[in-house]
């Protein structure tokens, strides 16, 4: 942020009175511009013993496989966001959404909220952001071609819980891996 | 949003190509400014059979009672945000945080994430945003002086679950009550 979205003047970065963190502050109109984490809501769409993955048609991670998920919009509930993203990316209607994972990713200021869900009917297909959408049995999961660490984590927890048919809500953090030395 | 925070020119509201919702778009530098829900993280701080509430020293709802909670910051996990807010508002250290409520409030684009937590030691007191902080047994809860519907909902679920000592994660939505006819 360079300019104040309220008055158009340049903002500065400073700690406002009574605050403890630097913010973008407009000294012209006194607006403090807070920036906060975003929620990414998505589903594990399930049909019998298979689950649905999407192959990304967009960057980042073009061509890799992901669970349908995306940024929650204003005016939605978390379940509505997860179901909408599943419709947009996989053309799939889901039902029986149950919260399964709350995964904070502090270094990119995102919180993933992943729901287990059943496919409502047999229909699915690639949305605008997907090259391909298909159902996978566990032994077919393309573990070495997953788009994001949070997708791997969600799938690992799911297949670990599956034999016991008990699915607690997992609340975990994904920490940036340390950079390798050159 | 009136001005582009990237280049300072006036933005317009329009549906970008490939999108389905109106956004603030800068036609000068082509930036699309997305606006997304915010996470409010907080705790039910517990000590034996009592829980901690804060009486608000700020608007809105000055003078009414609330659970310690506030906007999650960039770079935090949800638990870190809940513990930080409890320290800021109630000068109380908490431990053993366990996710208890995920409450979407679509009409104000907020998602509350409430954790059960134990007070780590006997210490607590009013932070800058609180007039007063105290522990309440169930029969002492000031039900008619609670600051927000989400505080009531959290406490109702908690005291309903308490006898069975089983605390599932509650995922619910708080819908704006219909306006009364004049």
Interface residues (C-beta under 8 A of the other chain):
Chain A: X1 X2 X3 X4 X5 X6 X7 X8 X9 X10 X11 X18 X21 X33 X34 X35 X36 X37 X38 X39 X71 X72 X73 X74 X75 X76 X77 X78 X79 X80 X98 X99 X102 X104 X106 X107 X109 X111 X113 X128 X169 X171 X173
Chain B: X1 X2 X3 X4 X5 X6 X7 X8 X9 X10 X11 X18 X21 X33 X34 X35 X36 X37 X38 X39 X71 X72 X73 X74 X75 X76 X77 X78 X79 X80 X98 X99 X102 X104 X106 X107 X109 X111 X113 X128 X169 X171 X173
